[in-house]
Amino acid sequence: MKLGKDFRSGLDRQLTAWKDQYDPSPGNLTWGMHIDGHPEPVMWIGSKKYFRSGPWNGVQYSGKPTAEPNPIYDFMYFADENECYYVYQLRNKSKIARMTINQTAEMRYHYVWNEGERNWKVFAFLLPRDYCDRYGACGPNGNCNGNSSPNCECLRGFQSKFPERWNTMDYSEGCVRRKPLNCKNDGFVRYVDLKVPDTTYSWLNQTMALKECREKCLKNCSCTAYTNSDIREGGSGCALWFGDLNDIIVQPAGGQDLYIRVPASELESNGLKWKIGMLVGSAAVIISVLLLVLFYKHRSRKNPKASGAMLGYISEEQNEDLELPLFDLSNIATATDNFSMDKKLGEGGFGLVYKGRLEDGQEIAVKRLSSSSGQGLNEFKNEVILIAKLQHRNLVKLLGCCTQDEEKLLIYEYMPNKSLDFFIFDKNQARLLDWTRRYHIICGIARGLLYLHQDSRLRIIHRDLKASNVLLDSEMNPKISDFGLARTFRGDRSVRNTDRVVGTYGYMAPEYAIDGNFPAKSDVFSFGILLLEIVTGKKNSGFYYPSDSLNLIDKHAICGEKKGL
């Protein structure tokens, strides 16, 4: 499949989404090649750019450093005086494939025909992936970093155009120079690991060396940045930018160098003046932080409601206060459209879960405690106390909580791909999970569980590990969630006992369901059930044969008797 432009005929090959799910007439979402300056793939909503992949750098598009090789097709880019396009080329020429985009501007689909099963095998790609991926998230001359808070900062030598808007996380107007360029005595600041700016106003030469590229930029007073156009073998070629620099993103894995033009006065900061200023500034920051910590500790002793410690202490670490960011109720209400049912993601014994978006564009999931749930209150306290102390890539991240006006809310990172049960138990969605992806998910859950049992600050038994409590991020990485029923245990206590058996039947170890004993290995039992569900795509508690009432473990056991699952 080829996307791009033929300059001889004027043919521009693009993908256009349907108007909606039921109306196949052309919608306003388009995916194709933007050929002005240095060509790059772009997604438009109407005439406005919504996402861009960045220009080809000889290895990949600079805005997609996480693109992984796959056994289905090769990705190729080609440009000369006659054509400019990129193509997905099937490795197996006998296969048939197609590509579509949906009308929500969140998903692209690749379909490969499976002749044996007479159906289409689906590969889904989420774009944009996060807040920074959206075009111009930080405005002109802004730099977006998805791993920092706030996400946006001005490039060196620039300041926010409207500070009052910037302080309220409205970055749309971006940044302007503190001091104008004087053309003769300018220099460059080197940035590393970036998605390079929008190439609409850029110039490309594929043979020029980096030193020549720098000199060419210096000779043109309108040139504002430069870099190599090809990063292979130490770099080659030259790309120049003119005017404002738009849609720059920090990309620690696979980003490029970018040299940004600044006046000579900004370069003085590399000398003694800058070092002294940094030392003084750092000392001031450290002192301020220490004073702030002392203030909050003093306030929390006088008023426990002033900090996360109001939620109590962990039974086995009585002397260790809990510190957790507190969110304002009005901000959460705004983020969720006042807890609109249109924003509802799900519900459980705890209460309802809503999707929200903070002022800075970050998407969140909000768990709201039901006022009628006594069990939910205990789970709320337990979840905050435990998960606030856990940090692992395969555990869902708790961003903060809110206990205001009788409301009790937990704020989590948002998982766009919902929970694991949404995929493995649905015949259509299950096609998105090939064996490589299922293996990746299984390993991720195992890593998270190992961290809870052995490597975390607290030794924790989850007690409710199941498919609906495993969430999937935008790249289908699994994250264990819902710690409302979890318990801590000491390293020398292999078994704990309870008179209150809670959890989900079918996932419980027999000794726990019958006698109330829950060793750490009870989570391993649940993991085994979950593994069988991932492999078979069948629910543990379901009945698949009308003549018997075997659960999934029984069915697995009779495989030895040559009866299939």
N, C-alpha and C positions, 0 to 999 in steps of 0.2 A: 504494500500500500504506500502510495506516494502523496505527500502534502507539500505544496510549494507553488512557485510561479514559473511559467514558461514565458520568457521575455519575447520570444519570436511570435507566438500566437496570442499572447496576452492572457492565456488561460491561468486562472488562480485556483488551485485545488485546496479546498477548505472543508472542514466538518462543521455542520450546523445542527444544533439540537432541535427536536420537536418543540412545538409551542407549549405543549404540556403532555402528560402521560397518554392522553387519549386523542390528541389532535396532532397528526403527523405533518401539518403545514410548518414551514420554517419559523423557528423561534428567533430570539434576539441573542442567543449564545453561540459564538463562533470560535473555532480553533484553527489556526493556520500560521503561515510564515509572514512575519513583518520584515520587509526587505530593505527599508530605508537604513542607511548607514551600514552597520555590521548586522547581517540577518539573524533573526532569532524567532523561535515559536512563541506565539502570543495567544491568550484567550481573551476575547472581547465580550462584553455585555453591551449590545448596541454598538456605539462607536467608542466606548470607554474601555481601556485596558483593565482587565481584572487579574490576570496572572501572566507572567512571562518566564520562560525557561532560562533566559540568558543566552548569550552567543556561544557558538561552538568553539571550544578551545583546543581542539585536536584530540581530545580524549572523551569529552562529554560536554553537555550544555552546562555552563557555569552555575546555573541556578538549580541543577539537579545532581548534586554530588553523591547522593545515596542511591542512584539508579544502579540496580544489580544486574549482572549478566543472567541470562536465562536460557534454557535448552530449546525454546520455541523459535525465536527469531533473533537476527542481528540488527542492530540499529546503525544506520548510515546517514551521513550528511554529505551533500554535494553542492558545489556552487561554481559557475563559470559565467561567461558573458551571455550564454543562451538560457541557462536554467539556474534556479536556486530552490532546493527542496531537501527534505529528509524522508527517509523511507524505512519501514519495518519490513525486513526481508526474511521470509521463512527459511529456516535451515533445511526443512524437508519440503522439497518443491512439490510433492504430491499433495500436501495439505492445502486446505482452503481456510482463509482467515478474513475477518472483517473487524472494523473498529467503530465505536459509536461514542457519543457523549450525551449525558442526560441533561435535562432542563434545569437541574438544581445548581449547576456550576460547581459541583463537588466531586463528580466521579467521571472517569473515562473507563470504557470497557473495551477489552480485546476479546474476540471470540475466535476459537480455532475449532473447526469441524472434526468431530470424533466419528469416523466412519463405522467403527465397530459398534458403538452404542447409538449411532444415528442421532446425535445431538451436538449442541455447541458447548464446548468447554470455555468457561468464563474466567478471565483475568481482570481484576478491577484495580484502578489506580485513583487515589484520592488527590485532587488538586483544587485549590491550594491546600497545603498540609496544615498550616497554622496561621496565626495573625500576621507574622512577618511575610509570609508568602503572598499575601494580598498586595496587589500592585500599589506602590507609593505609600506604604503603611505609615512611614515617618515623614512624608512630604519631601520637597526638594532639599537636597544637601543634608538629609537626615540618615542615620545609620540604625538599622533595626537588628536587635539581638534577642532571639526567642528565649535565651537562657538567663536573661537579666530582668530586673524589675526597677524602674519601668523599662519597657522594651526599646524605647527610642532615645537616642542622643544625637546631638549635632556633631558633624565632622569637626576635626580640629581646625581652628581659625574661623569657625562659624558660631552663631548664637541664634536662639529661637527668634523667629520673626515677630511673634506675638507671645511674649512670656506668660501673660495671664491665661491664654488658651493652652499653652504648653503645660502649665502647671495643673490644668484640669484634664490632661491627657488627650487634648485635641491637637493632633500633630499635623493636621491637613495642610497648614500653610508652611510647614517646614522651617528651614533655617536660612539665614543670610550671613554674609561675611561681616566680621567685626571691623576689619580694615580692608579697603579696596586693594586690588592688585595694582602694581605700578609698572608691570611689564618688563622692566629692565633688571630688577634685583630680586625677582621672585625665586623661590625654590620649591621643593616637593617634600611632602610627608608621605612616608610609605605605610600603607595598611596591608595586612596579610589576612588570608582566609576570608575573602569577601566574594559575594555574588556581585559581579561588576555592574555598573549603572546601565539604565535604559540606553540602547544604542541608536535611538532615533537621530540624535545629533552627534554622530561620530564619524570617524574616518579610518579606513583600514588599508594597511600595506602588509603583504604577507612575506616580504623578503627582508625588511629592515631590521637591524639589530636594536636591542633595548637602548643602548647609548645614543644611537642615531635618533631613536624615537623620542628620547628626552630632549635632545637638541631641537628637533622639529617642533615639539610642543612649546619650548621656551621662545622660539622665534615667532610664534603666533599668539598675540595677546589675548585671543578669545579661547585658547586651549586651556582647559581646567583640570585635565587628568590624562594619564597614559598608562599603558601596560603592554606586555607581550600578548599577541593575539593567539599564539600557540604555546602551550606549556610543556610540550614534549621535549625531551633531551635538553633540559636547561632553559628552554624558552626561545622563541623566535617570533618574527613579525611584529607589527606595531598597530595598536588601536589608540586613537585619540578621541577625547570627548570635549565638547564645546558647550558653554553655558552651564545651567544647573545640572547637578548630578542626582538622578532620580532612581528610586527603588534599589538602594544598596542594602544588602543583608550580610550579617556575620555568619559564616559557615565554617566552623572548626574542622569539619571533615570534607576536604575537597575544594575549599575556596581558593581564590587567586589573589596575587599581589595586585595592588592598585596604588599608583603614585598621584597624589592630589596636590594641586598647585596652591601655594600660600605665599603671602608677602614675606619679605625678609624678616620683618619684626616678629613674625610668628616662629621663625626658625631659631631666634635667640633663646627660645625656651629650652633648647638643647644644651645650653651652656650653664654657667654657674648660677645665673639668675633663676633659671628654671629649677635647678636642683635645690637651691635654698628655699624657693617657694614651695616645692613639693615637701621638703622636710617640715617646714612650718605648718603647711596645710595638713600633712599627715598627723603631726602631733596634735593639732587642734581637733581633728576628727576623732583620734583615739581618746583624748580627754573628754570630748563631748559624749562619746559612746559610754565611757566609764561612768560619767555623771548620770547619764540616762538610765543605765542599769541599776545604779544605786538608788535612784529616785523610784523606779518601778518596784524594786525589792522592798523599799521602805513603805511604799503605798500599799503593796500587796499584803504586808503584815498588818497594816491598819485596816484595810478593807479587802478581804479575799475576793470580792467581786471584780476587782480592778484588773485581774490577770487570769490566765488560763488555770492558775492554781485553784480557782473557785470550784473547779470540777472535781477536786479531791486528789487523793494520792494513790499510788499503786500499792497494793497490799504488802508487797515484799520490798518496797523501797519507800518507806514511810517518810523519809526525810528529804525527798527529792521533789521540788516543786515542778509543776508542769507549766511551760511557757508556750503560748500558741497565739498567732496573730488573731485579733478580734476584728470582725467585719461589722460595719454599721448596717442596721436593719434596713434603713431607707435605700442604701446602695444595692442591697440584695433584692429588695422589692422591685427596684427599677430594672435590675438585670433580668428578672424573671417575669417582667410585665405584671407586677403585683401578684405573683404566684398564679399566673393564668393556667388554666387546664390545657391550653394549647401548647404549653411548655412542659407538660408532664412527660417524664421519661418512664416512670414505673412506680411501684409501691410495694410495701412489705409490712412486717410487724412493727417496724420503726415508724412508718408514715409514708409520705409521698416524696418522690424525687423529681426535681425540676431541672430543666436546662436553662442556663442564663449566660449573659454576656456582660462583662464588666466594662467600665468606661474606657479602659485601655484596649478593648477589643478581645481580651482573653475570654475564652469560653469556659464555663464552669458547670459543675453538677451540684445541686443543692439538695441535701436531705433535710426534710422538715419533720420534726417530731410531732406526731399526732397527740393532741391534748388528752385524748382518751386512752392512751397506751401507757399503763404503768410499767409494763415490760420494756417498752420503748425508752423510757427515761433511764433505766439501768443500762440498756444497750448504748444509749447516747453517751453516758459518762464513760462507760467501758471503752467504747471505740475511740473517743478523744484521748483518753489516758494512754492507751496502747499505741495507736497508729501515729500519734504525734512524735513518738520516740523512734519510729522506724524509718529507715531510708534505704530503699533498694529498688532497682529498675523494674522488678517484677511484682512490686506492691503498689497499689494505687496511692497517689500522693494527696495528703490532706493539706489544703491551703490555709485553713483557718476555721473559725466557728463564730457563731453569734448567739448570745443569750440576752436578748433585749426585749422588753415589753412582753414577758412571758413566752416569747418565741425561743426555740432551741433549734439551731440550724448548724449543719456541718457543710463546709464548702470544699469540694474536691476538684481536681483537674478533670476536665471533660473527656470522656472516651468516645470518639465519634463512631466506632464500630460496634457499640453496644456490648452485650455480653456473649460469652462463648455459646450458650444454648441457642441463641438466635441463629447461629450458623450450623451447628452440628445436627440439630433436630429438624431443620427445614430442608426439604429435598432440593429446592432451588438454590438456597444460600449455601448449602453444603458443597456445591460445585466450585465455590470460590476457594475451598480448602483442599489443595492437593496434598499428597503425602509429605512433601517437603515442608509445607506450611504447618501441617498437623504435628509433625515431629518437632518443629521449632516451638510451637505452642506448648507441647508436652514438656520439653526441656526447660522452657521459661517458668512454667508452674513449679517444676521440681526445684529449680534454683531458688525461687521465692520461698518455698516450703523449707528447704534446707537452711536458708537464712533465718527464718523464724525459730527453728528448732535448735540451731547450733551457733549461728554467727551474730545474731542481733544483741543489743545491749540487754534486752529482756528475752528470756527463753519462753516462747509462746506456743500454745496449742490453739489452733484456729477453731476447731470444733464444728465448722459448718462449711467445709470445702466442697463446692459443687459447681456445676457448669454456669449457673446464673450468677455466681459470685466470682467469676473470672471475667474481667473486662478486657477489651481489646482496643489498643490505641490506633492511630491513623495508619501505622505500619504493621498492624496485626500482631503487635507484641502483647503477650498476656500479662495482666496485672491482677493479683489476688486482692479482693475487696471484702467489705463487710466484716469488721472485727467486733461486732456487738456481742457475740457469744464467746469470744476468745478468752483464754485464761493464761496466766503466767505460771511457770513452775521453776523450781530450783534445779540446778544441774544434777544434784544428788537425789532428786525425787523423780523416779521414773513413772509413778502412777499417782493420780489425784482421784478423789472420790467426790461425788455430788449426789444429793437427794433430788435434785431437779434436773432431769434429763431434757436437754433442749437440742435443737438442730433439725436435720431433715432425715426422716427414716428412709432407708435405702442406701444412705451414705454413711450411716453410723456403724462403727465396729460393734460386733455382738456383745462384748463385755461392757461396752458403754450403754447400749440400748437396754440391756437386761439388768445389769448390776450397778450402773452409774459410775463405773471405773473408766477414766479416760487417760490412758498413757499417751505419750507423744506419738506412739505408733498408731493411735486411732486416726490421726491425720493421714498416715500412710495408707491405711485401709481406704479412706475416702478418696485419696489420690488414685488408688488402684481402680476404684469404681469409675472415677472420672476418666482415667486412661481408656477403660473399656468403652465408655460412651463416645470418646473422641474417635476411636478406631472403628467402632461399629455404626455410629450415628443413631443409636437407639437409646431411649431413656431407660434408666435402671428400674424404675417402678412401673413401667408399662407392661401390658400383657400382649404378647405377639402370637400366642397359640391359644385358640379357644378351648382346647382340650386340657390345658393345664394352667397353673398359676405360677410358673417359674419366674423369678426375677432374673436380672442380667447375669448375676454370678452363677446361678443354676444353669442358665443357658450356655455360659462359657464352659462350665464343667462338662456338659454333655457333648461338647465338641469331640471329646475323646471317644464317644460312642457313635461318631460319624453322623451326628445330626447338626446341620448348619445353624448358625445364628439367625 
